[in-house]
């Protein structure tokens, strides 16, 4: 193991330059790893990476560090098909002690395909980090990325991790001046009024309202409430879920539009019984070890994403399966048609909640206002 003396290390001792040091560490420092920097995956304009951005990078330089290691098809640097098509990386997650893979019982980790969480607004305003919430703070997140994605084995000084964390709270990482002021103690942002007829109709989905006769009023706000529109409210109709919770499944892993490999995860429950979860990615359950999940907050559940600045952070969902906001709305139309259908698709009763094409267009129009 080596002591890191990299770009920005000497500047930590210069008074008045913490942002400059953090910026160099974020943008330039490779930590003697595989050539990646923080900015390799967390791009300036979106805080994440889209397939379109990946393809532009590949056209410019097919040896870009983005396509190494977990950005490659096999995790060994061979092939870039997945990155070019989906912009997902291979993430290795430790299995909880009570979880094993049915097809590989001795394995203590599992490799999953996930999108890159956006750094837009999150570092300063969202304490829940990573799609499954596995990192407790920005410093731990930075060190995890240096170890796992940049493949560095250097000893990184705490002051450098703190400098990266400070830099991620500067102006560059906010979607709007409103969010920046909020992060610095200003008033919480309110829902935009909406100017067009479509935007005003879309607003009703995001207001904290009990469901009306159609079930549409406030339906998005049930999970997208609070200042960041990233937490449950009092109207989510799931017993046991308190307002302010941050993890829910919305059928992304279950529907698996991305076509990712499905595996059997065997959970041993506290009473000794076993629950088999067949999933491409059980999400939060791989952090908590909980499979008996009446609140839908563990199995296949992921962090409820903030919606402030959402128009800038495509693609969407943990697996990047929604390329556009229209894709997001279409997914929810499918999801609600399934979960509100009292007798299933083969039965005569229709779903209780149907998002029409106009509803979906209105939701998209409103989301584009959420700076």
TITOR-854603 format. One record per residue (C-alpha): x, y, z. Coordinates in steps of 0.02 Angstrom, whole numbers, padded with zeros to 5 digits, always signed. Example, Ala and Ser with C-alpha at 12.3 -4.5 7.8 and 13.67 -1.06 7.14 Angstrom:
+00615-00225+00390+00684-00053+00357
END
This chain:
+00000+00000+00000+00061+00175-00043+00026+00344+00030-00058+00451-00100+00025+00615-00145-00076+00661-00298-00146+00812-00385-00214+00932-00257-00129+00854-00107-00009+01001-00084-00150+01126-00107-00241+01059+00046-00111+01151+00149-00140+01316+00059-00271+01421+00150-00417+01481+00046-00409+01345-00087-00519+01199-00029-00631+01210-00184-00484+01220-00302-00407+01066-00224-00570+00970-00228-00600+01018-00408-00431+00952-00463-00459+00791-00367-00631+00769-00446-00583+00813-00624-00402+00760-00643-00344+00640-00508-00334+00456-00559-00263+00396-00391-00140+00289-00490-00283+00176-00541-00350+00129-00713-00353+00307-00778-00527+00353-00721-00568+00512-00626-00731+00556-00538-00779+00654-00693-00758+00501-00804-00930+00441-00749-01005+00597-00669-01006+00715-00817-01022+00903-00805-01190+00924-00890-01291+00784-00812-01192+00720-00664-01213+00546-00738-01183+00463-00906-01303+00423-01048-01281+00299-01191-01267+00447-01310-01124+00519-01209-01039+00349-01204-01052+00331-01392-00976+00503-01420-00833+00457-01304-00806+00292-01394-00803+00377-01564-00674+00500-01501-00566+00373-01408-00611+00190-01393-00474+00175-01262-00560+00299-01148-00548+00234-00967-00738+00230-00963-00732+00067-01061-00612-00021-00943-00649-00136-00797-00833-00125-00744-00873-00020-00898-00830-00165-01012-00942-00310-01059-00849-00442-00959-00776-00333-00820-00603-00372-00886-00590-00235-01017-00660-00332-01164-00804-00260-01264-00906-00102-01242-01075-00157-01308-01168-00138-01143-01095+00033-01105-01134+00097-01279-01312+00031-01274-01360+00054-01091-01223+00155-01004-01227+00036-00856-01078-00021-00755-01046-00187-00669-01066-00162-00481-01004-00293-00360-01113-00302-00204-01069-00408-00050-01206-00531-00005-01279-00517+00171-01237-00665+00284-01414-00734+00265-01415-00728+00075-01342-00849-00052-01354-00874-00239-01444-01033-00287-01331-01060-00438-01171-01019-00342-01199-01055-00156-01018-01017-00106-01016-00844-00183-01009-00698-00060-01033-00561-00189-01143-00534-00340-01111-00427-00493-01256-00321-00553-01286-00199-00696-01329-00025-00636-01336+00152-00700-01226+00289-00629-01315+00395-00497-01316+00580-00542-01218+00701-00434-01339+00840-00479-01412+00910-00315-01376+00748-00222-01212+00787-00132-01280+00941-00043-01464+00898-00027-01489+00709-00022-01409+00612+00122-01455+00444+00046-01312+00396-00068-01307+00263-00203-01457+00178-00281-01468+00056-00136-01412+00177+00001-01257+00076+00043-01136+00221+00073-01157+00324+00233-01076+00486+00175-00989+00572+00030-00815+00529+00091-00857+00344+00097-00938+00356-00073-00783+00437-00147-00668+00307-00071-00780+00166-00133-00773+00235-00310-00584+00254-00301-00567+00073-00244-00702-00013-00346-00713+00087-00508-00541+00168-00525-00457+00010-00458-00337+00106-00347-00255+00026-00196-00175+00186-00133-00205+00252+00041-00309+00407+00010-00287+00542+00143-00448+00590+00231-00418+00773+00186-00429+00729+00001-00593+00636+00023-00660+00785+00120-00602+00902-00018-00696+00800-00149-00851+00804-00039-00839+00993-00019-00819+01018-00205-00976+00917-00239-01074+01045-00137-01019+01193-00244-01120+01284-00378-01076+01163-00517-01180+01026-00438-01349+01112-00427-01486+01106-00557-01542+01286-00524-01511+01439-00417-01667+01392-00318-01587+01227-00267-01422+01313-00227-01508+01438-00113-01604+01298-00028-01441+01205+00005-01371+01361+00089-01516+01385+00208-01645+01466+00094-01828+01420+00090-01880+01252+00022-01934+01254-00161-02119+01241-00195-02206+01156-00339-02203+01261-00497-02372+01331-00545-02370+01273-00725-02409+01386-00870-02480+01279-01008-02640+01179-00991-02537+01019-00998-02419+01077-00860-02565+01129-00748-02647+00960-00772-02481+00875-00736-02463+00971-00572-02611+00877-00496-02512+00715-00502-02375+00792-00393-02479+00881-00262-02493+00804-00088-02675+00754-00107-02776+00601-00058-02829+00499-00209-02987+00565-00291-03119+00465-00385-02999+00426-00528-02853+00386-00412-02743+00507-00509-02737+00656-00393-02571+00654-00302-02524+00482-00365-02345+00534-00409-02327+00630-00246-02360+00471-00147-02176+00431-00175-02113+00598-00239-02150+00718-00098-02049+00837+00009-01935+00979-00051-01834+00865-00164-01985+00761-00218-01893+00606-00161-01990+00533-00015-02157+00456+00026-02303+00557+00093-02449+00515+00206-02557+00459+00060-02454+00311-00002-02580+00168+00014-02459+00039+00084-02483-00010+00268-02327+00013+00372-02242+00140+00259-02216+00302+00355-02205+00472+00270-02026+00518+00228-01964+00344+00182-01838+00333+00040-01847+00159-00036-01986+00080-00137-02006-00040-00280-02101+00025-00431-02088-00132-00534-01929-00092-00629-01837-00251-00579-01996-00354-00589-02036-00300-00767-01852-00302-00814-01869-00202-00975-01679-00196-00981-01673-00385-01003-01539-00410-00871-01499-00588-00813-01618-00653-00679-01546-00755-00535-01619-00840-00382-01568-00759-00218-01604-00870-00068-01640-00772+00092-01641-00859+00261-01771-00772+00366-01759-00741+00554-01875-00890+00588-01762-01006+00488-01876-01017+00337-01812-00972+00165-01877-00850+00036-01818-00861-00144-01812-00696-00236-01796-00716-00424-01733-00550-00487-01605-00464-00598-01566-00351-00449-01650-00363-00277-01590-00186-00235-01608-00131-00054-01637-00311+00004-01453-00347-00031-01408-00214+00098-01537-00256+00231-01551-00445+00205-01741-00428+00218-01848-00533+00101-02012-00541+00198-02064-00371+00136-02246-00316+00161-02199-00131+00138-02111-00158-00030-01962-00060+00039-01831-00198+00025-01851-00327-00114-01820-00246-00284-01830-00076-00199-01714+00068-00241-01690+00246-00183-01834+00360-00229-01745+00479-00346-01757+00667-00323-01855+00749-00463-01775+00920-00453-01675+00940-00613-01739+00774-00678-01746+00832-00858-01555+00845-00853-01515+00673-00782-01569+00544-00912-01569+00395-00922-01683+00341-00779-01713+00200-00655-01577+00095-00575-01546-00003-00735-01558+00144-00858-01706+00057-00939-01798+00221-00967-01704+00328-01091-01824+00476-01083-01954+00551-00968-02085+00485-01089-02016+00311-01057-02032+00342-00870-02214+00393-00887-02251+00242-00997-02172+00127-00867-02284+00199-00731-02436+00177-00841-02392-00007-00855-02350-00021-00669-02514+00056-00611-02615-00048-00732-02541-00203-00651-02546-00157-00466-02722-00083-00471-02801-00222-00572-02913-00315-00446-02924-00478-00541-02772-00477-00653-02757-00447-00840-02865-00598-00881-03010-00542-00770-03156-00434-00824-03128-00293-00700-03020-00150-00767-02874-00075-00671-02925+00058-00545-02792+00178-00610-02762+00205-00795-02637+00335-00853-02695+00386-01025-02574+00448-01159-02632+00625-01115-02597+00593-00930-02423+00533-00974-02389+00685-01082-02450+00799-00942-02337+00714-00814-02187+00734-00929-02229+00917-00962-02234+00950-00776-02074+00855-00735-01983+00967-00858-02027+01116-00747-01942+01041-00593-01776+01135-00596
END
